[in-house]
Amino acid sequence: MKLHLPLNAVDRVNRPPVFYLTVQDGLILTSSVLWTISYILYVRQAFRDRNYGMPLVPLWANFAWEFLFTLVCPTSAAQVIAFGPWLVIDLFIIYTTLQFGPEQWRHAPMVAENMGTIMAIGILFMMAVFWAVIKTIGSEKSSFYIAYGVQILISAYSIAHLVKRGHTAGHSWGIWFFRTTGTGATICQFLWKYWHYPANYRRISEPLTMFLFAACVSIDLIYPFVYAAVEQKEMMKMKYM
């Protein structure tokens, strides 16, 4: 008997062959593992540099998405299995942000002194926004669109983070690599589904989806050039200190 992740609603109807499920499950689990490693590296780098690497707005959105679609309205059992670890590790990312964030915001005392309150309000706000989307277009569509929207936030804000700070503290090549390849695995998963069952996954060929995929990939490919430039400036400063 072949083992595979619990079937989603489409697969329960289509009864796809084992090879299809094997590839699909492999991509789901690969994405989960890669993003899990990335999250762990966020935490490790935060403790190493005493600085956080995931900007506030993406962190709020990311935690809100993972909480809602892992615990409140998951679209499949496979989603819970694959994404559950992210929610747990996100708590540690939040902890490191609260631990080291105030020092990074010392130029803005109101933010530094109220980091916990700001974190809670930000997460609750994102949950409210996402819940409104869920109630408007349904959980299955919301899970998909919000996920890639959050991914774009993480990637774009990370670039802005590097540029604004002028240093790489909290960031690393490893975080970028595993985050980018993890997102690539999710895109490949949906392309795999669409290739075999286009009638069930028409959304993948829609202009909005193509934009989200392209934006995720493009921004993630810009990041290493920005990181390298900032890192080089850091090395030059250290050389002449």
C-alpha positions as CSV (number, residue, x, y, z in Angstrom):
1,M,0.0,0.0,0.0
2,K,1.4,3.4,-1.0
3,L,1.6,6.0,1.7
4,H,0.7,9.6,0.9
5,L,-0.7,12.7,2.6
6,P,-4.5,12.9,3.1
7,L,-6.3,13.6,-0.1
8,N,-7.7,17.1,-0.7
9,A,-11.2,17.6,-2.0
10,V,-10.1,17.6,-5.7
11,D,-8.0,14.4,-5.4
12,R,-10.8,12.6,-3.6
13,V,-12.9,13.1,-6.7
14,N,-10.3,12.6,-9.4
15,R,-8.5,9.7,-7.7
16,P,-5.2,10.5,-9.4
17,P,-2.5,7.9,-9.9
18,V,0.2,7.2,-7.3
19,F,3.0,9.0,-9.2
20,Y,0.9,12.2,-9.3
21,L,0.4,12.0,-5.5
22,T,4.0,11.1,-4.9
23,V,5.2,14.3,-6.7
24,Q,2.5,16.4,-5.2
25,D,3.3,15.2,-1.7
26,G,7.0,15.6,-2.3
27,L,6.6,19.2,-3.3
28,I,4.3,20.0,-0.3
29,L,6.7,18.4,2.2
30,T,9.8,19.9,0.5
31,S,8.2,23.4,0.8
32,S,7.4,22.7,4.4
33,V,10.9,21.6,5.2
34,L,12.6,24.4,3.4
35,W,10.5,27.1,5.0
36,T,10.9,25.5,8.4
37,I,14.7,25.6,8.0
38,S,14.3,29.3,6.9
39,Y,12.3,30.1,10.1
40,I,14.8,28.3,12.3
41,L,17.6,30.3,10.7
42,Y,15.6,33.5,11.4
43,V,15.6,32.6,15.1
44,R,19.3,31.6,15.1
45,Q,20.4,34.7,13.3
46,A,18.4,36.9,15.7
47,F,20.2,35.5,18.7
48,R,23.6,35.6,16.9
49,D,23.2,39.3,15.9
50,R,20.8,40.3,18.7
51,N,18.6,41.7,16.0
52,Y,15.5,40.6,14.2
53,G,15.4,39.8,10.5
54,M,11.7,39.6,9.6
55,P,10.2,43.1,9.4
56,L,7.1,43.8,11.5
57,V,4.4,44.1,8.9
58,P,5.2,40.8,7.1
59,L,5.6,39.1,10.5
60,W,2.1,40.2,11.5
61,A,0.7,39.0,8.2
62,N,2.6,35.7,8.3
63,F,1.6,34.7,11.8
64,A,-2.0,35.7,11.1
65,W,-2.1,33.6,7.9
66,E,-0.5,30.6,9.6
67,F,-2.8,30.8,12.6
68,L,-6.0,31.1,10.6
69,F,-5.2,28.4,8.0
70,T,-3.6,26.0,10.3
71,L,-5.9,26.1,13.3
72,V,-9.1,28.0,12.4
73,C,-10.0,27.1,8.8
74,P,-7.4,24.8,7.1
75,T,-8.2,23.8,3.6
76,S,-6.9,20.3,4.0
77,A,-5.3,17.9,6.5
78,A,-2.1,18.1,4.4
79,Q,-1.9,21.8,5.0
80,V,-2.0,21.3,8.8
81,I,0.7,18.7,8.6
82,A,2.9,20.8,6.3
83,F,2.4,24.2,7.8
84,G,1.9,23.4,11.5
85,P,5.6,23.6,12.3
86,W,5.7,27.1,10.8
87,L,3.2,28.4,13.3
88,V,5.2,27.0,16.2
89,I,8.5,28.5,15.1
90,D,6.8,31.8,14.3
91,L,6.3,32.2,18.0
92,F,10.0,32.1,18.5
93,I,10.5,34.7,15.7
94,I,7.9,36.9,17.5
95,Y,9.9,36.4,20.8
96,T,13.2,37.4,19.2
97,T,11.5,40.5,17.7
98,L,10.1,41.5,21.1
99,Q,13.5,40.8,22.7
100,F,15.7,42.7,20.3
101,G,13.3,45.0,18.6
102,P,13.2,47.8,21.2
103,E,16.9,48.4,20.7
104,Q,16.5,48.7,16.9
105,W,13.7,51.2,17.5
106,R,15.5,53.4,20.1
107,H,15.2,56.3,17.7
108,A,11.4,56.0,18.0
109,P,10.7,55.7,21.8
110,M,7.0,55.3,21.3
111,V,7.6,52.1,19.2
112,A,10.4,50.8,21.4
113,E,8.5,51.1,24.6
114,N,5.3,49.6,23.2
115,M,6.7,46.8,21.0
116,G,4.5,44.1,22.6
117,T,1.3,46.1,22.2
118,I,2.2,47.0,18.6
119,M,2.9,43.4,17.8
120,A,-0.5,42.3,19.2
121,I,-2.5,45.0,17.5
122,G,-0.7,44.3,14.2
123,I,-1.4,40.6,14.3
124,L,-5.0,41.1,15.3
125,F,-5.4,43.7,12.5
126,M,-4.1,41.3,9.9
127,M,-6.3,38.5,11.2
128,A,-9.3,40.8,10.8
129,V,-8.3,41.7,7.3
130,F,-7.8,38.0,6.3
131,W,-11.0,36.9,8.0
132,A,-12.9,39.5,6.0
133,V,-11.3,38.1,2.8
134,I,-12.2,34.5,3.9
135,K,-15.8,35.5,4.4
136,T,-15.9,37.2,1.0
137,I,-14.3,34.6,-1.3
138,G,-14.0,31.5,0.8
139,S,-11.2,29.8,2.7
140,E,-9.7,27.8,-0.2
141,K,-9.2,30.9,-2.5
142,S,-8.2,33.1,0.5
143,S,-5.5,30.6,1.6
144,F,-4.0,30.7,-1.9
145,Y,-4.1,34.4,-2.6
146,I,-3.2,35.6,0.9
147,A,-0.2,33.1,1.1
148,Y,1.4,34.6,-2.0
149,G,0.5,38.1,-0.9
150,V,2.3,37.5,2.4
151,Q,5.3,36.0,0.6
152,I,5.6,39.2,-1.5
153,L,5.4,41.3,1.7
154,I,8.2,39.2,3.3
155,S,10.5,39.5,0.2
156,A,9.9,43.2,-0.5
157,Y,10.1,44.3,3.1
158,S,13.3,42.3,3.6
159,I,14.9,44.2,0.8
160,A,13.7,47.5,2.3
161,H,15.0,46.3,5.7
162,L,18.5,45.9,4.3
163,V,18.5,49.2,2.5
164,K,17.1,51.2,5.4
165,R,19.3,49.7,8.0
166,G,22.5,49.6,5.9
167,H,23.6,46.3,7.6
168,T,22.7,42.6,7.3
169,A,22.1,41.9,11.0
170,G,19.2,39.4,11.4
171,H,19.5,38.4,7.8
172,S,21.6,35.7,6.1
173,W,22.2,33.9,2.8
174,G,20.7,30.8,4.3
175,I,17.5,32.5,5.2
176,W,17.1,33.8,1.7
177,F,18.1,30.5,0.0
178,F,15.6,28.3,2.0
179,R,12.9,30.9,1.8
180,T,13.2,31.3,-1.9
181,T,13.5,27.6,-2.7
182,G,10.6,26.9,-0.4
183,T,8.4,29.3,-2.3
184,G,9.6,27.8,-5.5
185,A,8.5,24.4,-4.4
186,T,5.0,25.7,-3.7
187,I,4.8,27.3,-7.1
188,C,5.9,24.0,-8.7
189,Q,3.3,22.2,-6.8
190,F,0.5,24.3,-8.2
191,L,1.9,24.1,-11.7
192,W,2.0,20.3,-11.3
193,K,-1.6,20.3,-10.3
194,Y,-2.6,22.5,-13.2
195,W,-0.6,20.5,-15.8
196,H,-2.5,17.4,-14.9
197,Y,-5.9,18.8,-13.9
198,P,-6.4,22.2,-15.6
199,A,-10.1,22.1,-15.2
200,N,-9.8,21.9,-11.4
201,Y,-7.1,24.5,-11.1
202,R,-8.1,27.2,-13.5
203,R,-7.0,29.8,-11.0
204,I,-3.3,29.0,-11.9
205,S,-3.7,30.4,-15.4
206,E,-5.4,33.6,-14.2
207,P,-3.5,36.9,-14.6
208,L,-3.6,37.6,-10.9
209,T,-1.9,34.2,-10.1
210,M,0.7,34.6,-12.8
211,F,1.5,38.1,-11.4
212,L,1.8,36.7,-7.8
213,F,4.1,33.9,-9.0
214,A,6.2,36.3,-11.1
215,A,6.4,38.9,-8.3
216,C,7.5,36.3,-5.7
217,V,10.2,35.0,-7.9
218,S,11.4,38.4,-9.2
219,I,11.7,40.0,-5.8
220,D,13.4,37.0,-4.3
221,L,16.0,37.1,-7.1
222,I,16.6,40.8,-6.5
223,Y,17.3,40.2,-2.8
224,P,20.7,38.6,-3.1
225,F,22.1,41.5,-5.1
226,V,20.9,43.9,-2.4
227,Y,22.2,41.7,0.3
228,A,25.6,41.4,-1.4
229,A,25.9,45.1,-1.8
230,V,25.1,45.8,1.8
231,E,27.4,43.1,3.0
232,Q,30.2,44.5,0.9
233,K,29.7,47.9,2.5
234,E,29.8,46.3,5.9
235,M,33.1,44.6,5.1
236,M,34.6,47.8,3.8
237,K,33.6,49.6,7.1
238,M,35.2,46.9,9.1
239,K,38.4,47.0,7.0
240,Y,38.9,50.7,7.7
241,M,37.9,50.7,11.4
